[in-house]
Amino acid sequence: MSLTARKPRPKKCRVETCGASFVPARLGQAVCSPACALKDAPRNEQKAKKAIDQRDRREIKVRKEKLKSRAEHLKDTQHAFNAWVRARDAELPCVSCGRQHQGKYDAGHYRTVGSNPALRFEPMNCHRQCSPCNTRLSGNIVNYRIELVKRIGAEAVEWLEGPHEPKKYTIEQLKAMTADYRAKTRELKRAVA
């Protein structure tokens, strides 16, 4: 086996007005001289600007992520959880009124997040609910309970209605839960498509 490097093959200069043949001195060299490089620069300007903009956006995203508070991470996790609930129950009608319509659907909690934050991310406590039932009728809770007993059973509903230990999630736990629910949502959407 020989340890000598291969000699580069001659190339044609990329600048249309030049077209001279040259042997590249470095990897990726596409022009024969600095003068041709100046002529060729505008061709790469937009591509370089786009690369710089992408790098800047990535850096900003990383900096914003570091500055996020626990409350903002909690909001992200709630958003991911709600999207998963809507995808999980996509074929089911509204848990409160039983209607199937083309309007907006929410992820309606049986025990509200404000009154029982320990059940915020409990899958049995949250189901697909039409926006009018969730917002205008404050969850339409009587009909919600009737349907919930049919879906998960009376024993599970009684457990939801019982006392629960408060949960204090760390930022790392919230990030992990957000990633997990986003992955589950993607899986559900892939299975439907």
FENTAUR-V448196 format. One line per field, one symbol per residue. ss: DSSP state (H for helix, E for strand, C for the rest). phi: phi as a letter, one per 40 degrees, with the letter a starting at -180 (. if undefined). burial: # if it has 9 or more other C-alpha atoms within 8 Angstrom, else .. A space follows every 50 residues. Layout:
ss: ???
phi: ???
burial: ???
//
This chain:
ss: CCCCCCCCCEEECCCCCCCCEEECCCCCCCCCCHHHHHHHHHHHHHHHHH HHHHHHHHHHHHHHHHHCCHHHHHHHHHHHHHHHHHHHCCCCCCCCCCCC CCCCEEEEECCCCCCCHHHCCCHHHEEEEEHHHHHHCCCCHHHHHHHHHH HHCHHHHHHHHCCCCCCCCCHHHHHHHHHHHHHHHHHHHHHHC
phi: .cccccccccbcdcccccgccacccbcgcbbcacccccccddcccccccc cccccccccccccccccccccccccccccccccccccccdcccdccbgcb bcccbbcccccccccaccbdbcdccbacbccdccccbfgfcccdcdcccc cbgccccccccccbccbbcccccccccccccccccdccccccc
burial: ..........#####...#.##.#.....###...##..#.......... ......................##.###.########.#...#####... ....#########..######...#######.##....###.###.###. .##..##..#.............##.##..##.##..##....
//
